[in-house]
Amino acid sequence: MALAHRIEANPHWLPRNPKHATDRIPGEDGWPVFGNTFPLLKDPPGFARRMVGKYGLVYRNNAFGGRQVNLVGPEANELVLFDRDKLFSSEQGWGPTLNLVFPRGLMLMDFDKHRADRRTLSVAFKPEPMRHYAEQLNSGIAEAVTGWANRPIRFYDAIKQLSLDLAATSFLGMPLGPESQRINKAFVDEVQASIAPIRSPIPGTAMHRGVKARDYLIDLFLREIPARRTGDGQDFFSQFCRAVDEDGQPLSDQAIADHMNFLMMAAHDTITSSATSLVMLLGRNAEWQDRLREEIASLGLNDDEGIPYGQLDRLVLTEYAFKEALRIMPPVPSMPRRALRDFEFRGYRIPAGTFIGINIGYTHHMPEHWPDPDRFDPMRFTPEASRGRHKYAWVPFGGGAHMCLGLHFATMQVRILMTHLLRRYRIELEPGAGEKWQYFPIPRPKDGLPVRMVALN
């Protein structure tokens, strides 16, 4: 039997609470068996607005096989993400969703184990490796986008393939070659399994496809590890293979493969989503294309060169625009945790063992923190505009100990991408492009975002 089929809840997980444990929390259980799963998947923002409007900033619902208590707003984000008192388990929160396809990934670790592995993996995100990745991103992006001129493309599909190719170079240190499509499909199958209504890997189901995809990817990583341990490659994978923990011990082969499986997915799927939402918003707000183009021109780059690593921080407006895109369409719209002890929030006592969710997408559109929240306005992120705003009103990368390890890599890749795109092209959206999105598990436009990159010269 394949490895992923044998993965079960760890013995230290709290037992499932009886249903009545959260009866005092206002909310609803939805349909028999499936609960609120289908209404939630059909229109996540609308579902959240309805629930908050009816029940307030603390409510329960029943989806994906069990009850969850949702805590909404910046104060909830701070309580759960900063987790001063170590009340919440990320492992037990994400586990029911991801444990069959991304077990033992960094996001499914808590406290000392999470801190130790995160510290070991962070060697790959130091300044010198990041400078090396920037050079690779510049060359890879420049080569790809030159083929996008003056023809219709589905941006989501194009940037997903490019992001996978870039992740292969920076993360794996090798071209994917003829296996590229199979690897891409494997990551898609894993991600789709995370929201599958049927949570067992029964043949023919999305979960079964996700489990088989994981088996294939883990085998691919395990085959490569011995050579990487003795090599001198500068890619993430090679550095993970050579990294040692606080006691001078290397990570096990299985730990490396598990981390690579999760980080490779995150490196190209979340960046794909974020880059797509930014391009869509720039296409709808042409004046911001011009402003970013002027900022890029002010760097004085030669036509045939990318942006040097040392100049990335000068793209201030580009950073603001990216932050605003992440506000409007966060790549992870909600985050689960599980309460390890009883706690109180907004007058409700919530028992240990309760599955907790924070709704990042809803918080990012609360008008009391973001006036006219549906308007694209990167200037919200100037120091002056940000002053006094709750620190946890904007959390697309999470927060606290589980803040996204690759956030600087993602920001760097998008800055480099915008430099190459806007120096060459004017972004023109096809009529109605990006009107409908699938929000879970990672947002993507249902139409692939049809665009035309119109050459400037």
Beta strands, then each sheet from edge to edge (+ up, - down):
strand 1: 58-63
strand 2: 66-71
strand 3: 88-89
strand 4: 152-154
strand 5: 334-339
strand 6: 343-345
strand 7: 348-350
strand 8: 355-359
strand 9: 425-429
strand 10: 437-438
strand 11: 444-445
strand 12: 450-455
sheet 1: 1+ 2- 8- 5+ 3-
sheet 2: 4+ 12- 9+
sheet 3: 6+ 7-
sheet 4: 10+ 11-
end
